Amino acid sequence: MDKHITAPITKEVARTLKSGDYVYITGTIYTARDAAHKRMYDILQKGGELPIDIREQMIYYMGPSPAREGRPIGSAGPTTASRMDKYAPQLLNLGLGAMIGKGKRSQEVIDATVRNDAVYFAAVGGAGALLSKCITSSEVVAYKDLGTEAIRKLTVENFPVIVVIDSEGNNLYETAAKAYCTEK
Amino acid sequence: MIRAINVEEITKNIKEMCIEANHYLSPDMDAAMKRAEKEEKSPLGKQILGQLKENLKIASEETIPICQDTGMAVIFLEIGQDVHFEGGLLEDAVNEGVRQGYVDGYLRKSVVGDPLIRENTKDNTPAIIHTKIVSGDSVKIKVAPKGFGSENMSSVFMLKPAEGIEGVKNAVLTAVKDAGPNACPPMVVGVGIGGTFEKCALMAKEALTREIGEHSDIPYVKELEEELLTRINGLGIGPGGLGGTTTALAVNINTYPTHIAGLPVGVNICCHVNRHMVREI
């Protein structure tokens, strides 16, 4: 089912999204990938404060290619989410509303998604040029020294994603592959 | 006769090839993607393949890299033994080409200088360089920028000879199943059978640079490629891992003699952005 939502996202909205829904996101989202997650995790371990308030926010696992002159961003597709599995449950417990990436998640992440009424979206991997057209502005808001891995605040318009893991724990990667599997 | 080649020519070609490979998918990959879109049975899978087609169009028309992961630059050099390089070190010339390509071409710098300290080198060097000495007086350059979503899902299996061809099939299917959505399917599967631990991995990597639709010259290996492609597409993983009948576009297998005690199998997986370019100078 096609749905249009805005970002940030409340738990109420997250609960209406079901595994397999095709969703267009408009609003503000943040990027963070391996190095930024490690820094946030280390800060939390030491009892510090995160550089952004992540409550109800969406984190897009993405590190863009450099922007050419006059463009907000370069190529901007999702990276593999499982590398963030170590860090994601804690962020979800702190109120993170949604994650956007590609690929499988650990059971710990699925459990934390359900427990916190969050959602895991997949964007199409390897469609970085296409997805960049849905990003209208980009600003580094933390960890500038990390280059492509810095935390960016993005404005997105009708950014296309698919609900993979919903707040009930349904997992599209498992259900969809089974439907077309002929190999024993 | 010895032919002198100035290494500046290597730099210039590698620079251009890094930029080109990241913006324009090769004709064989492009054709395979279009065929897949026509044949895909899942409506969502078809939609995703349609998005990927649109993505390629935007990338080439607006000069935006096809994927933000513009890869670690893997360079194969087949050097004729009658070639003499002058003007500097060959390795430096290759890295300079990569540096210029990634900096001037607005490509992402994805290389860290030390695997554990992890500081970005900021120019995507060093490249991974494989050289082979062949006959003749020319240099064949293959540039294959490799993304790590799929690289991370690659494996080496040191099978026992008794496991035979069934063991090889299981190894390939296991690697693809484990990769699933992480490797950005539809994927290309490079397989190296035989040799040693490192040789099978290198053969698997080089197999990815083979044109889609070309098969091994060895009849049973060609059959194995076809059978594995059919069985991989029967796994149901589909485009983007969201279910469907297109999980791989090709299975390319290279083989080499091996030891009486071993059956090494390397499986190198590449996403649908299987960048590979060849030039001969």
Interface residues (C-beta under 8 A of the other chain):
Chain A: G20 Y22 A35 M62 G63 P64 S65 P66 A67 R68 G74 S75 A76 G77 T79 T80 S82 K102 G103 K104 A122 V124 G125 G126 A127 G128 A129 L130 S132 K133 L146 G147 T148 P160 I162 V164 L172 Y173 T175 A176 A177 K178 A179 Y180 C181 T182 E183
Chain B: K41 S42 L44 I48 Q51 L52 E54 N55 L56 I58 A59 E62 T63 I64 P65 I66 C67 Q68 D69 T70 Y106 L107 R108 K109 S110 R118 N120 K122 G147 G149 N152 L173 G180 P181 N182 C184 R231 G234 L235 G236 I237 G238 G240 G241 L242 G243 G244 T245 C271 H272 V273
